[in-house]
Amino acid sequence: MQEALPRSIIFVVENLTRPGGVPTAVTAVGSEFERLNIPVSYVVLDHVDDEFERRFNVFQPRRLRRFTTEMDGYELSKWYLRAPRHAITPLWRAGVKVAMKRFMARMGDGGLLIAASPRALEFASVAAPRTAVRVLQMHSSFTSCAAGLQAEVLSQLPNVDFVHVLDAESRDQLARGAEPILIPNASPPIQVGSPEKRVVYLGRLSEEKQIPHIVEAFRRAGRRDWSLHIHGSGPERRKLQALVTNEPNIFLEGLTDNPTAVLQSAGILALASKFEGYPMVVLEAASCGVPTVSYDCPGGIREAVGEGGLLVELGDVDQLAEALRRVMDDGSLRAELSVAALRNAAATSGAVVVEQWIAAYREALRRRAVDGAA
């Protein structure tokens, strides 16, 4: 048992789309497992980008949901289509259940099922082999989750072997009702580029990311030889476009298909989120030797940044501006933070993180054996 490896691994996610930390995180770990010749598949409940379908073994059991009451925007569908969709939906659900059972049967004994949300776990559990080790992932800190999501997580605890968390606070909060395992997300391979005087934001353009705070902090830093580049897409794009109009050193770049190249040219990664999980973009930046300047928000930001950046009080734009100014002005500090970021990336390399996953898998098997013998 001590030498056991998962015979196969299935990740169950709601979406595999960019931008998004969850798709990047799960495929990074999955790719490391594949290097150990362990088959890895991804069950996607809703949406998947062509990029992920080309690169990975993706199964979409709900692909035809656009013909059912579970389609996106069903409440806006034409009245004469609603009755057919109601009629089709029960048959479709039965077909999805059969397809999932057939797919999950490939896992066989000794599999590892990793669900990226309570919804994903609930969907997969009805079809997964009983012998599969089941894991619920927390990609955000437990504290930052809405009360409803916290309740969903707690309700699923009896159905899993352990909960995967990304920060110590979540581990401590869940310790009384679960078997939480703290494993960081995996950093990409080291790929240092040629940094320029660029501050970069890379991620979703959404309200909780508080990108206007980054814009204002950059303005207050007042360094005209530096530029700010905002990469991503999302619901806040129009507001941001209006905010940066006539700003000669601030660029709203849109979604990139090469985040590594963006980070290799960056001098600083800037974040201002209300909360984070264990942000993949910090690990991606660290693997390029790019330090992070961020709010000290709830979640795993402290663990992710480590000594490879500067953290300031949540919501304090003046402190954020001062931290940016310090790193912009002090080349020695920037180099020191860069070296520390690279150390962090090495400490959370894919190989290191997968060893922690394997140890957790073996511990789950050990506990099952003890419970079975009791």
C-alpha positions in Angstrom: 0.0 0.0 0.0 2.8 2.4 0.8 4.0 2.3 -2.8 0.5 2.6 -4.3 -0.1 5.1 -7.1 -3.5 6.0 -8.5 -4.3 3.7 -11.5 -6.1 6.6 -13.1 -7.2 10.1 -12.3 -10.4 12.0 -13.2 -10.8 15.7 -12.5 -14.4 16.9 -12.5 -14.7 20.7 -13.2 -17.5 23.0 -14.1 -15.6 24.8 -16.8 -12.3 24.6 -18.6 -12.0 28.1 -20.0 -9.7 31.0 -19.9 -9.1 33.2 -18.1 -9.4 31.2 -14.9 -7.2 29.9 -12.2 -9.0 26.6 -11.7 -8.4 25.2 -15.3 -4.8 26.3 -15.1 -4.4 24.6 -11.6 -6.0 21.3 -12.4 -4.3 20.8 -15.8 -0.9 21.7 -14.3 -1.3 18.9 -11.7 -2.9 16.6 -14.2 0.1 17.0 -16.6 2.5 16.1 -13.8 0.5 12.9 -13.1 0.7 12.0 -16.8 4.5 12.3 -16.7 4.2 9.3 -14.2 2.3 7.4 -16.9 -1.0 7.7 -15.0 -4.0 8.2 -17.3 -5.7 11.5 -16.6 -9.2 12.7 -17.8 -11.3 15.8 -17.3 -15.0 15.7 -17.0 -16.4 19.1 -17.8 -20.0 20.0 -16.8 -20.5 23.2 -18.7 -18.0 25.0 -21.0 -14.6 24.0 -22.4 -12.2 26.0 -24.7 -11.0 24.4 -27.9 -7.4 24.7 -26.5 -8.2 22.3 -23.6 -10.1 19.9 -25.9 -7.1 19.6 -28.1 -4.5 19.1 -25.4 -6.3 16.9 -22.9 -8.6 13.9 -22.6 -11.9 15.8 -22.1 -15.4 14.3 -21.6 -18.5 16.4 -21.7 -21.5 14.4 -20.6 -23.8 17.4 -20.6 -22.8 18.6 -24.1 -26.4 18.5 -25.4 -27.8 20.5 -22.5 -28.6 23.4 -24.9 -31.7 21.4 -25.9 -32.9 21.1 -22.3 -34.2 23.3 -19.4 -30.6 23.3 -18.1 -29.3 25.4 -21.1 -27.7 28.8 -20.4 -30.4 31.4 -20.4 -33.4 29.0 -20.5 -35.6 31.6 -18.9 -35.1 33.8 -22.0 -35.9 31.0 -24.5 -38.8 31.4 -26.9 -42.1 30.2 -25.4 -42.8 27.6 -28.1 -39.4 25.9 -27.3 -40.0 25.5 -23.6 -42.4 22.5 -23.8 -40.1 20.4 -26.0 -37.2 21.2 -23.7 -39.2 20.1 -20.7 -40.1 16.9 -22.5 -36.5 16.2 -23.5 -34.9 17.0 -20.2 -35.7 13.8 -18.2 -34.5 11.6 -21.1 -31.4 13.7 -21.4 -30.6 13.4 -17.6 -31.0 9.6 -17.8 -28.7 9.5 -20.8 -26.1 11.7 -19.0 -26.2 9.3 -16.0 -25.6 6.3 -18.2 -22.8 8.0 -20.0 -21.1 9.0 -16.8 -21.3 5.5 -15.4 -19.7 4.1 -18.5 -17.0 6.7 -18.5 -16.3 6.4 -14.7 -16.1 2.6 -15.1 -12.9 3.0 -17.0 -11.3 4.3 -13.8 -11.3 0.8 -12.3 -10.1 0.0 -8.8 -7.5 2.3 -7.2 -8.6 5.5 -9.0 -8.5 9.1 -7.8 -11.5 11.4 -8.3 -10.8 15.1 -7.8 -13.9 17.4 -7.9 -13.2 21.1 -8.2 -16.5 22.2 -6.5 -19.3 20.7 -4.5 -21.5 20.8 -7.6 -18.9 18.8 -9.5 -18.6 16.3 -6.7 -22.3 15.8 -6.4 -22.6 15.2 -10.1 -19.7 12.7 -10.3 -20.4 10.8 -7.0 -23.4 8.9 -8.4 -21.3 7.4 -11.1 -17.9 7.0 -9.5 -16.6 3.5 -8.5 -16.9 3.0 -4.7 -13.2 2.1 -4.6 -12.2 5.5 -6.0 -10.5 7.9 -3.5 -12.7 11.0 -3.6 -11.4 14.5 -3.1 -13.2 17.9 -2.9 -11.1 20.8 -3.8 -11.4 24.3 -2.4 -10.0 26.8 -4.9 -11.0 29.7 -2.8 -10.5 30.3 0.9 -13.3 28.9 3.0 -13.8 32.3 4.7 -14.3 34.1 1.5 -17.0 31.7 0.2 -20.6 32.8 0.4 -22.6 31.2 3.2 -24.5 29.1 0.7 -21.3 27.7 -0.8 -19.9 27.0 2.7 -23.0 25.0 3.5 -22.6 23.0 0.2 -19.0 22.2 1.2 -19.9 21.1 4.7 -22.8 18.9 3.3 -20.4 17.1 1.1 -17.8 16.2 3.7 -19.2 12.8 4.5 -18.8 11.9 0.8 -15.1 12.5 0.5 -11.9 10.9 1.7 -10.3 14.4 2.2 -10.7 18.0 1.3 -7.9 19.7 -0.6 -7.3 23.3 0.6 -4.8 25.9 -0.5 -4.3 27.9 2.7 -3.7 27.3 6.4 -6.8 29.3 7.5 -9.2 27.0 5.5 -7.4 23.9 6.8 -7.9 25.1 10.4 -11.6 26.0 9.8 -12.4 22.7 8.2 -10.3 20.5 10.6 -13.2 19.8 13.0 -15.5 18.3 10.3 -13.2 17.0 7.6 -9.8 15.6 6.7 -8.3 18.8 5.1 -5.0 18.4 3.3 -3.0 21.5 2.5 -1.3 21.2 -0.9 -0.2 24.2 -2.9 -1.0 24.6 -6.6 1.8 23.6 -8.9 4.1 26.2 -10.4 5.0 26.0 -14.1 8.6 25.2 -15.1 11.1 28.0 -14.6 11.1 30.3 -17.7 12.9 33.5 -16.9 12.5 36.1 -19.7 13.8 39.7 -20.2 11.8 41.9 -17.8 10.9 45.4 -18.9 9.5 48.4 -16.9 6.1 46.9 -17.0 3.5 46.4 -14.3 1.2 43.6 -15.4 -2.3 42.4 -14.3 -3.2 39.1 -15.7 -6.6 37.5 -15.0 -10.4 38.0 -15.0 -11.8 41.5 -15.3 -14.3 41.2 -12.5 -15.5 43.2 -9.6 -13.8 41.2 -6.9 -10.4 41.7 -8.5 -10.6 45.4 -7.9 -8.6 46.4 -10.9 -9.4 50.1 -10.5 -7.3 50.0 -7.3 -4.4 48.8 -9.4 -5.0 51.6 -11.9 -5.2 54.2 -9.2 -2.1 52.9 -7.4 -0.1 53.0 -10.6 -1.2 56.6 -11.2 -0.2 57.6 -7.6 3.1 55.8 -8.0 3.8 58.4 -10.7 6.6 56.7 -12.6 6.4 57.7 -16.2 9.1 55.4 -17.4 6.9 52.4 -16.3 3.7 51.2 -18.0 0.7 49.2 -16.8 -0.7 46.4 -18.9 -4.0 44.8 -18.0 -4.6 41.4 -19.7 -7.8 39.5 -19.4 -11.5 39.6 -20.2 -14.7 39.8 -18.1 -17.7 41.9 -17.1 -15.7 44.9 -16.0 -14.0 45.5 -19.3 -16.2 48.5 -20.4 -15.7 50.2 -17.1 -12.0 49.7 -17.2 -11.9 51.0 -20.8 -13.5 54.2 -19.7 -11.2 54.4 -16.7 -8.0 54.2 -18.7 -9.0 56.4 -21.7 -6.4 59.1 -22.3 -3.9 57.3 -20.0 -0.8 57.1 -22.2 1.0 54.6 -19.9 -2.0 52.3 -19.2 -3.0 49.6 -21.7 -6.1 47.4 -21.7 -4.7 44.5 -23.7 -7.5 42.0 -23.8 -7.2 38.2 -23.4 -3.8 36.7 -24.2 -3.2 33.2 -25.5 0.4 33.4 -24.3 0.5 34.3 -20.6 4.1 33.1 -20.2 5.3 35.6 -22.8 3.4 38.4 -21.0 4.9 37.6 -17.7 8.4 37.1 -19.1 8.3 40.8 -20.2 6.9 42.0 -16.8 8.8 43.7 -14.1 6.0 43.5 -11.5 2.8 41.5 -11.2 0.1 43.6 -9.5 -3.0 42.2 -7.7 -5.7 43.9 -5.6 -8.3 41.2 -5.1 -10.8 41.1 -2.2 -9.9 37.4 -1.8 -7.9 34.7 -3.5 -7.4 31.0 -3.3 -3.8 30.1 -4.1 -3.5 32.3 -7.2 -2.0 30.5 -10.1 -1.0 33.8 -11.7 1.4 34.4 -8.8 3.0 31.0 -9.4 3.2 31.7 -13.1 4.9 35.0 -12.4 7.2 33.5 -9.9 8.4 30.9 -12.4 9.3 33.8 -14.6 11.2 35.5 -11.8 8.5 38.3 -11.5 7.8 39.6 -8.0 4.2 40.3 -6.9 2.8 43.4 -5.3 -0.6 42.7 -3.8 -3.2 43.3 -1.1 -2.9 40.9 1.8 -6.3 39.5 1.2 -8.0 36.4 2.6 -6.9 33.1 1.2 -3.6 31.7 0.2 -1.9 34.9 -1.1 0.6 34.9 1.7 1.7 31.4 1.0 1.8 31.9 -2.7 3.8 35.2 -2.6 6.1 34.2 0.3 9.2 36.4 0.2 8.8 36.9 -3.6 6.9 40.1 -3.3 5.3 42.8 -1.1 1.9 42.6 0.5 0.0 45.6 1.9 -3.2 46.2 3.8 -6.3 45.1 2.0 -8.1 48.1 0.4 -5.3 50.6 1.1 -4.5 52.1 -2.3 -1.9 54.5 -0.9 0.1 51.5 0.5 -0.3 49.7 -2.8 1.1 52.7 -4.7 4.0 53.0 -2.3 4.8 49.3 -2.6 4.8 49.6 -6.4 7.0 52.7 -6.2 9.5 50.9 -4.0 9.9 48.0 -6.4 9.9 50.3 -9.4 12.7 52.5 -8.0 14.9 50.0 -6.3 16.6 47.6 -8.8 18.3 45.8 -6.0 15.1 45.1 -4.2 13.5 44.0 -7.4 16.3 41.5 -8.1 16.1 40.2 -4.5 12.3 39.7 -4.8 12.9 38.0 -8.1 15.3 35.5 -6.7 12.9 34.8 -3.8 10.1 34.3 -6.3 12.1 31.7 -8.2 12.8 29.9 -5.0 9.1 29.8 -4.3 8.4 28.4 -7.8 11.0 25.7 -7.3 9.5 24.7 -3.9 6.1 24.3 -5.5 7.2 22.6 -8.7 4.9 20.1 -10.3 7.1 17.2 -9.2 7.0 18.4 -5.6 3.3 19.0 -5.5 2.5 15.6 -7.1 4.5 13.8 -4.4 2.2 15.5 -1.9 -0.8 14.4 -3.8 0.5 10.8 -3.9 1.2 10.9 -0.1 -2.4 12.1 0.5 -3.8 9.3 -1.7 -1.8 6.7 0.2 -3.0 8.1 3.5 -6.6 7.9 2.3 -6.0 4.2 1.4 -4.4 3.6 4.8 -7.4 5.1 6.6 -9.8 3.0 4.6 -7.9 -0.1 5.5 -7.9 0.8 9.2 -11.7 1.5 9.1 -12.3 -1.7 7.2 -10.4 -3.7 9.8 -12.2 -2.1 12.8 
